[in-house]
Amino acid sequence: IKPGACYLTLAGNVVVYLTLIGFFMTFDQDDADYSMW
């Protein structure tokens, strides 16, 4: 595996992970009492 491809894959995974975290954090702020669960 080329180092460049490895870094691009890791960067993509980090972006997706941060996007999901931000998505859940936004809804947690709207529903602090976890009423949706």
Residue pairs with C-beta under 8 A, 6 or more apart in sequence:
27 36
28 34
